[in-house]
Amino acid sequence: MRIGDQKNGVAHRVGRGSLALGLAVLLAANAGCAARATRGGEGTANPDLDRPALSVTLDRDDITYLVADYLKRLEASPFWQETVKGAAQPPVVAIWPIQNATTQHLDDQMLTLLSSIETSLVNTGRVRVVDRSSQESLAHEIGVQQSAGYDPRAAQRMGKQLGAQYFFTGKVTSVDERLNNMRRVQYTLFLQVIEIETGLIRFQNEVARSKALEG
């Protein structure tokens, strides 16, 4: 083997070794910067992971607060104390989809809100709640567009077939304000309890929650 070939071979091996070392260093650096998943919530090492607000959009903590505050006011109302608790047997209620009257896309949040309202009402033990899947199937069957908002005539038709006496219905609204480098969004959950047979509003109230983002 000629001396030149030996030199080229050594240089090639050195080059490959340097490349391998460089790739190893790069991979190690990337591994150190890689995103890591964290588990949080009750029973974990990070029980308060869900507490900080990451945006001005409604999150689960906001929804939990809004529903709990509304339910507290509902249970203290004359309607609940006299009509619901005074009934011979727990009345049957159904939940009409809550309208998103904000300018934001809140599809996932609205589903979470409906589930939270349903669960909270069931857990009172004072009312019997129509399963939402049964209600949606019936709505599709008779051609009722629930997403269009509460319709008294459609509600009466559905109420009779569901055996429901009351509908919970309402909307989520927001006021979005900006000043310099701050954005504040004020959310309001407005809910009514409507007696299906008469169309009378038996209870209504609204609860609010604000979110802000600076920077």
Order of alpha helices (4+ residues) and beta strands (2+ residues): alpha-alpha-beta-beta-alpha-beta-alpha-alpha-beta-beta-beta
